[in-house]
Amino acid sequence: MASHNEAPILNAPAAVRWIVGLTVAVHVLRSLLPVPSDDWVLETFGFIPARYQAAAGGGNDLFAMVVSPFSHLFLHADWMHLTMNMAFFLAFGSAVGRRMGAAQLLILYFLCGLAAAFFWAYLYQPQQALLLGASGAVSGMVGAAARVSIWPPRHSSSAIPFWRRSTIITFVVIWLLLNVGFGIFPVLVSNSYSGIAWEAHLGGFIAGFVLIGAFDGRGRLMAVATPFGLQEGHRTMTQNYSTATAARPMDALESLLTRSSVPARMLREPAPDGAELEVILETAMRAPDHASLRPWRFLIIRGDARRQLGELFADALCRRDPLADGAAREKELSRPMRSPLIVVVCADIVEGNPKVPAVEQIVTCGAAAQNMLNAAHAMGYAGIMLTGKNAHDPFVKQALGLKPKDEIIGFLYFGTADGEARPKKRPAAASFAREWTGREPAA
Ligand SMILES: Cc1cc2nc3c(=O)[nH]c(=O)nc-3n(C[C@H](O)[C@H](O)[C@H](O)COP(=O)(O)O)c2cc1C
């Protein structure tokens, strides 16, 4: 079966990569311009508060007035300025961006930049001064990260702080001191402006700190609040998931404690699709996996392919039991048609691994299947895991592209529950658990 994809080099959210790419591209293009043209770019797209004073006095440069509060974020004084801002943005923008959708991060970034520019203009009250650079918006990312780390939001989808509270408080104190040191100190001692727009940094920080409350956890199902520096190498498909397509996920524990299988015949359209299905598959990547063998493989079967699966089941029945009657064959034909979506969970067994026997790899795939059932339930869908003789039939396995050593772990049937499944009585967990306090003394 097909092997898994290689990890991408850069694991920053898409919106962060777009902003960094565009900002660097603008700087490269500017470096190719003759000086007078570059001066024109700076004057037109840089943020100049005097423009608004001129407008009040009858001046009229509407285009620059509207565009420059945003466009100045893409203009940098030199490569050092650009590198510093983009390095900070990659760190903090990525941490914040993992908690929301791409559109939300873009809006938050530009709002912080806007707030930073006007806060700077208000405090600094300069005449012809020019504000350049992304640092106001980047400071907004620092403020947003600080807020969710110090006061993690209550809603479960992003309740995991991505830095320890003490770490972020230390960082914010150092960051504020650096701003004071390099920004305010020269003004205090020699009344000379340092060139560092600390007012913009402060304005951006406050904006990010306040606004994150309205953006956090939005535009995606589950904010993957990975500890900074420990994020995994693979791209999370959840980054593009939109809550517009599903109800908000329920609390993780509530979801785990309320999942029940729903018979396949009670599963109707709609089934998870597109980004929702990607999220469900993404949860399978969180299954415990000894030696990272990633033995799981998934076949997604829907639409007309279900009819073909039914024909395969019917043929397999006839091979197993040449005397099978028409009713039995009909049952196999209609089996996959009961639900709109089937995900076949397979184990691509790595043979001869001295540390990870086949049974452990099957457990891993079972855990992946369970994660998927739980994820579907958390989204408001229902499902059930079924096997039966087809799952262990070499003819079926071969037709689905499996090798003899591989296993079908189960057929996951997904859809929307049509009515309530019969409630199942659950046993008390305590009757299956006991304390072990050491070996009994030998008699
Ligand atoms: C590997 C595996 C295979 C299963 N195969 C079947 C099956 O073929 N038919 C069936 O009725 N239930 C099967 N089940 C059980 C159902 O998936 C489900 O767990 C059961 O109906 C109990 O419902 P619950 O999940 O709400 O406890 C299987 C479970 C597992 C873990």
PDBQT file of the ligand as one rigid body, heavy atoms in Angstrom, charges set to zero:
ROOT
HETATM    1  C1  LIG A 501     -12.709  -4.788  15.784  1.00  0.00    +0.000 C 
HETATM    2  C2  LIG A 501     -14.185  -4.734  16.014  1.00  0.00    +0.000 A 
HETATM    3  C3  LIG A 501     -15.027  -5.366  15.134  1.00  0.00    +0.000 A 
HETATM    4  C4  LIG A 501     -16.393  -5.343  15.328  1.00  0.00    +0.000 A 
HETATM    5  N1  LIG A 501     -17.203  -5.984  14.449  1.00  0.00    +0.000 NA
HETATM    6  C5  LIG A 501     -18.534  -6.000  14.652  1.00  0.00    +0.000 A 
HETATM    7  C6  LIG A 501     -19.391  -6.656  13.750  1.00  0.00    +0.000 A 
HETATM    8  O1  LIG A 501     -18.961  -7.210  12.749  1.00  0.00    +0.000 OA
HETATM    9  N2  LIG A 501     -20.718  -6.668  14.015  1.00  0.00    +0.000 N 
HETATM   10  C7  LIG A 501     -21.237  -6.033  15.123  1.00  0.00    +0.000 A 
HETATM   11  O2  LIG A 501     -22.440  -6.074  15.320  1.00  0.00    +0.000 OA
HETATM   12  N3  LIG A 501     -20.436  -5.372  15.981  1.00  0.00    +0.000 NA
HETATM   13  C8  LIG A 501     -19.111  -5.341  15.783  1.00  0.00    +0.000 A 
HETATM   14  N4  LIG A 501     -18.300  -4.679  16.645  1.00  0.00    +0.000 N 
HETATM   15  C9  LIG A 501     -18.888  -3.989  17.792  1.00  0.00    +0.000 C 
HETATM   16  C10 LIG A 501     -19.440  -2.622  17.437  1.00  0.00    +0.000 C 
HETATM   17  O3  LIG A 501     -18.476  -1.851  16.762  1.00  0.00    +0.000 OA
HETATM   18  C11 LIG A 501     -19.840  -1.826  18.693  1.00  0.00    +0.000 C 
HETATM   19  O4  LIG A 501     -18.704  -1.623  19.480  1.00  0.00    +0.000 OA
HETATM   20  C12 LIG A 501     -20.878  -2.553  19.483  1.00  0.00    +0.000 C 
HETATM   21  O5  LIG A 501     -22.072  -2.542  18.749  1.00  0.00    +0.000 OA
HETATM   22  C13 LIG A 501     -21.104  -1.897  20.836  1.00  0.00    +0.000 C 
HETATM   23  O6  LIG A 501     -21.483  -0.571  20.685  1.00  0.00    +0.000 OA
HETATM   24  P1  LIG A 501     -20.734   0.582  21.461  1.00  0.00    +0.000 P 
HETATM   25  O7  LIG A 501     -19.534   0.927  20.639  1.00  0.00    +0.000 OA
HETATM   26  O8  LIG A 501     -21.729   1.683  21.550  1.00  0.00    +0.000 OA
HETATM   27  O9  LIG A 501     -20.364   0.065  22.795  1.00  0.00    +0.000 OA
HETATM   28  C14 LIG A 501     -16.931  -4.670  16.450  1.00  0.00    +0.000 A 
HETATM   29  C15 LIG A 501     -16.075  -4.000  17.310  1.00  0.00    +0.000 A 
HETATM   30  C16 LIG A 501     -14.721  -4.042  17.100  1.00  0.00    +0.000 A 
HETATM   31  C17 LIG A 501     -13.811  -3.318  18.060  1.00  0.00    +0.000 C 
ENDROOT
TORSDOF 0
